[in-house]
Amino acid sequence: MIPQDAFNEEKDIVRVQGLTKFFPPKKIPTVRNLTFGVRPGECFGLLGVNGAGKTTTFNMLTANTCPDQGEIWINGHNLLNETCWAYNELGYCPQFDALHSQLTGFETLQFYARIRGFPDHSIQRSVDRLIDSLSLRPHAHKLVSSYSGGNLRKLSTAVAILGGPRVLLLDEPTSGMDPGAKRQVWNVLKSLLRDNCSIVLTSHSMEECEALCNRVGIMMAGQFRCFGTVSRLKERFGEGYIIEMDITRKSDSVTREMQAGLGVSTVHLTDSVGQHLTFQITGEITLSAIFRQLSRLHSAGEIKTFAVRQASLDTVFVNFIRQQAKEGRLLLTASGWTSCSDPIPA
């Protein structure tokens, strides 16, 4: 079944229709009838557990693997029939860094700038700007072989961004980065989105997807089982709310009063740092009931400030995986949850 808002033929710069891939000897497709589109200035998140078909989908989006059925269009160019034209529109950051260890970071970007057809007089300025935007300046003239995992990912992302492609395909771009470096890359990507670049992103970081993605599709057994905007998925699969507060009393006392007002089984203290508490509220508690309880505690002088937000995309993903496991669509293996092509018999 194709999601109703999967694509818009007139607006989408990336259009994927009916994408299907078989790998012999299996008769069951690894990717089956996958359809979605990405609009200018949109980031689309391609999510799923191991074996869901994400890697195969990315391989087809980059023309490394040919689909058995279906079509991929990049800014009006058919990827299979007009590969060179489509490649001119694409920037790609692979899951595993494909960088020459005996070049420096600066030389790497110079090399790819020439491949991209940059005029000689503009190469240094363009490369310098990219190096500074990703804070690679201290490492720019060091050999790539000396780079940390996080800096390798930064350089791979820089290669993808080089030349301002209309479409970016990013396969776990911030894997191995520290939190500060991740946010730096996110800020660069957000700037590109504001300039109408389109991004297809796969990531194991739900925080990253929540920060960048407009819409996400969760794959299971080669097809979308869940598709929509982040807010819509939160409404459907999210569980309750997150409350953060700064308190004036002991945390035990405030926790007891929260549980007395909203229910012991629905109020869960998830973090406590000094006077700052974080609660997760589960169950069928309404937002108005939460605000009434918080207002009472605030009026009584027990909490100084508070904020309420929906559960995170991470919670959505966990709840969705739990639901799929109950339906027998997932197996728990040594490497984690793995997608199954058919429900497991009860």
C-alpha positions in Angstrom: 0.0 0.0 0.0 1.4 3.4 -1.0 1.0 6.1 1.7 -1.4 8.8 0.6 1.2 11.6 1.0 4.2 9.6 -0.2 4.9 11.8 -3.2 3.8 14.7 -5.3 4.8 14.3 -8.9 4.7 18.1 -9.6 6.7 19.2 -6.5 9.1 16.4 -5.7 12.8 16.7 -6.8 13.4 13.0 -5.8 10.7 10.6 -7.0 10.8 6.9 -6.2 8.0 4.8 -7.6 7.4 1.0 -7.2 11.0 0.2 -6.3 11.5 -3.5 -6.0 14.7 -5.7 -5.7 15.1 -9.4 -5.5 18.3 -11.2 -4.6 18.5 -14.8 -5.7 17.9 -17.5 -4.7 15.2 -15.9 -2.5 11.8 -15.3 -4.1 10.8 -12.7 -1.5 11.9 -9.2 -2.4 14.4 -7.4 -0.2 12.7 -4.1 -1.2 9.1 -4.3 -2.4 7.1 -1.6 -4.2 8.7 1.3 -2.3 7.3 4.7 -3.3 8.1 8.1 -1.9 9.1 11.6 -2.9 11.3 14.4 -1.5 10.5 18.0 -2.0 12.9 20.9 -2.3 14.1 22.0 1.1 12.8 18.8 2.8 14.7 16.1 4.7 13.2 12.7 4.5 14.3 10.0 7.0 14.6 6.4 5.9 14.5 4.4 9.2 14.3 0.7 10.1 15.9 -2.2 12.0 18.5 -4.5 10.6 17.4 -6.3 7.4 14.6 -3.8 6.7 16.0 -2.9 3.2 17.5 0.5 3.9 21.0 -0.4 2.6 19.5 -1.9 -0.6 17.3 1.1 -1.1 20.4 3.5 -0.7 22.3 1.3 -3.2 19.5 1.8 -5.7 19.3 5.5 -5.1 23.0 5.8 -5.9 22.7 3.5 -9.0 25.2 1.1 -7.3 22.4 -1.6 -7.6 19.8 -1.7 -10.4 16.2 -2.2 -9.3 14.3 -5.2 -10.7 11.2 -3.0 -10.9 10.4 0.6 -10.4 11.9 4.0 -11.3 14.0 6.7 -9.6 13.9 10.3 -10.8 16.3 13.0 -9.7 15.2 16.5 -10.6 13.5 15.2 -13.8 16.3 12.8 -14.8 15.7 9.0 -14.8 18.5 7.6 -12.7 19.0 4.5 -14.8 18.6 6.1 -18.3 20.3 9.4 -17.5 22.8 8.4 -14.9 25.4 11.1 -15.6 22.8 13.9 -15.6 21.3 12.6 -12.4 24.7 12.3 -10.8 25.3 16.0 -11.4 22.4 16.7 -9.0 23.6 14.3 -6.3 25.9 14.4 -3.3 26.5 11.1 -1.4 27.9 10.3 2.0 28.2 6.5 2.2 27.9 4.6 5.5 31.6 3.6 5.3 34.1 6.3 4.5 35.5 6.0 1.0 38.5 8.3 1.4 42.1 8.1 0.2 44.3 7.6 3.4 47.4 9.2 1.8 45.7 12.5 0.9 45.2 15.3 3.4 41.6 16.6 4.0 42.4 19.7 2.0 43.7 17.6 -0.9 40.7 15.3 -0.8 38.3 18.2 -1.2 40.5 19.7 -3.9 40.4 16.4 -5.8 36.6 16.2 -5.6 36.2 19.8 -6.5 38.1 19.2 -9.8 36.0 16.1 -10.5 32.9 18.3 -9.9 34.2 20.7 -12.6 35.1 23.7 -10.3 37.0 26.5 -12.1 40.6 26.5 -10.8 40.3 30.0 -9.4 37.3 29.1 -7.2 38.6 25.8 -5.7 40.6 27.1 -2.8 37.9 29.5 -1.6 35.1 26.9 -1.8 37.2 24.2 0.0 38.3 26.7 2.7 34.7 27.7 3.3 33.6 24.1 3.7 36.5 23.2 6.0 35.7 26.1 8.3 31.9 25.4 8.3 32.6 21.8 9.6 35.5 22.8 11.9 38.1 20.8 10.0 40.7 23.6 9.9 43.0 22.1 12.6 43.1 18.8 10.6 42.9 20.2 7.0 46.6 19.6 6.2 46.9 16.3 8.0 46.8 12.9 6.3 43.3 11.3 6.3 44.9 8.2 7.8 45.4 10.2 11.0 41.8 11.3 11.3 39.5 10.1 14.1 36.2 8.4 13.2 34.2 11.6 13.8 36.5 13.7 11.5 36.4 11.0 8.8 32.6 11.3 8.8 32.9 15.1 8.7 35.2 14.9 5.7 32.8 12.4 3.9 29.9 14.8 4.6 32.0 17.7 3.2 32.7 15.7 0.0 28.9 15.1 -0.4 28.1 18.8 0.2 30.9 20.1 -2.2 29.5 21.9 -5.2 26.0 22.5 -3.7 24.1 19.5 -5.1 20.3 19.7 -5.3 20.0 16.4 -3.5 22.0 14.9 -0.7 22.0 11.2 0.2 23.4 10.8 3.7 23.9 7.3 5.2 24.5 7.7 8.9 26.6 10.9 8.4 27.3 11.7 12.1 28.1 8.2 13.3 31.0 8.3 15.7 30.8 12.1 16.3 30.6 13.6 19.8 27.4 15.6 20.6 29.0 19.0 19.8 30.3 17.9 16.4 26.9 16.3 15.6 25.1 19.6 16.2 27.6 21.4 14.1 26.9 19.1 11.1 23.1 19.5 11.8 23.5 23.3 11.6 25.3 23.0 8.2 22.6 20.6 6.9 19.8 22.9 8.2 21.4 25.8 6.3 21.4 23.7 3.1 17.7 22.8 3.6 16.9 26.5 3.9 18.6 26.9 0.5 16.2 24.3 -0.9 18.6 21.4 -0.9 16.7 18.1 -0.5 18.1 15.4 1.8 17.4 11.6 2.1 18.9 10.6 5.5 19.3 7.2 7.2 20.4 7.2 10.8 20.3 5.2 14.0 20.0 8.4 16.0 16.4 9.3 16.5 17.5 12.6 18.0 19.2 13.4 14.6 16.1 12.5 12.7 13.9 14.6 15.0 16.3 17.5 14.5 16.4 17.3 10.7 13.5 15.4 9.2 10.2 16.8 8.0 8.9 13.3 7.2 10.1 9.8 8.0 9.3 6.3 6.7 9.9 3.3 8.9 10.8 0.2 6.8 10.0 -3.3 7.7 10.7 -6.3 5.4 11.4 -4.0 2.4 8.4 -1.8 2.6 7.0 1.1 4.6 5.0 0.1 7.7 4.9 3.6 9.0 5.0 6.9 7.1 4.3 10.6 7.8 5.5 13.8 9.4 7.3 13.5 12.7 4.4 15.1 14.6 1.9 12.7 13.0 4.0 9.7 14.0 4.3 11.1 17.6 0.5 11.4 17.8 0.0 7.8 16.6 2.8 6.0 18.3 4.1 8.4 20.9 3.5 7.5 24.5 2.5 10.4 26.7 4.6 13.4 27.5 8.0 14.5 28.8 8.0 17.1 31.7 11.2 19.0 32.7 11.1 21.1 35.8 13.3 23.0 38.2 12.3 22.4 41.8 12.7 24.2 45.2 12.3 21.1 47.4 13.7 17.5 47.5 13.0 15.5 44.4 11.4 12.6 46.4 8.8 15.0 47.7 7.9 16.4 44.2 7.9 12.9 42.7 5.4 11.7 45.3 3.1 14.7 44.7 3.3 14.2 41.0 2.3 10.6 41.4 -0.4 11.5 43.9 -2.0 13.9 41.4 -1.5 11.9 38.2 -1.2 8.3 39.3 1.8 6.2 40.5 1.8 4.0 37.4 1.8 6.9 35.0 4.5 9.2 36.4 8.1 8.0 35.9 11.2 10.0 37.1 13.7 9.4 34.3 16.4 11.9 35.2 17.5 14.0 38.2 20.4 16.4 38.2 20.5 18.7 41.1 17.3 20.7 41.2 16.4 19.7 37.6 14.0 16.8 37.2 12.7 15.0 34.0 9.5 12.9 34.1 7.9 10.7 31.5 4.1 10.6 31.7 2.5 7.5 30.2 -1.1 6.2 30.0 -4.2 8.1 29.2 -3.4 11.3 31.1 -4.7 14.4 29.3 -2.6 17.5 28.8 -5.0 19.6 30.8 -4.7 17.3 33.8 -0.9 17.6 33.6 -1.0 21.4 33.5 -3.5 21.5 36.4 -1.1 19.5 38.5 2.0 21.5 37.5 0.1 24.8 38.1 -0.8 23.6 41.6 2.9 22.8 42.4 4.0 26.0 40.9 1.5 28.1 42.9 2.6 26.2 46.1 6.2 27.3 45.4 7.4 23.7 45.0 8.6 24.1 41.4 10.2 27.2 39.8 9.8 26.5 36.1 8.4 23.6 34.0 8.1 22.6 30.4 6.0 19.9 28.7 6.6 18.3 25.4 5.5 15.3 23.4 7.5 12.0 23.7 10.5 11.9 21.5 10.9 10.2 18.1 13.0 7.6 19.9 9.9 6.6 22.0 7.9 6.5 18.8 10.4 4.1 17.2 10.6 1.9 20.3 6.8 1.6 20.5 6.5 0.9 16.8 9.2 -1.9 17.1 7.4 -3.3 20.1 4.1 -3.4 18.2 5.8 -5.1 15.2 7.4 -7.7 17.4 4.1 -8.6 18.9 2.7 -9.1 15.4 5.7 -11.5 14.7 7.4 -9.2 12.1 10.7 -9.0 14.0 13.2 -11.5 15.4 15.5 -10.8 18.2 19.0 -11.9 17.1 22.5 -11.5 18.6 22.9 -8.3 16.6 19.6 -6.9 17.7 16.1 -6.7 16.2 16.0 -8.1 12.6 13.1 -7.6 10.1 11.3 -10.7 8.8 9.7 -10.9 5.4 6.6 -12.6 6.9 5.0 -12.7 10.3 6.5 -15.4 12.6 3.9 -18.0 13.5 2.7 -17.8 17.0 
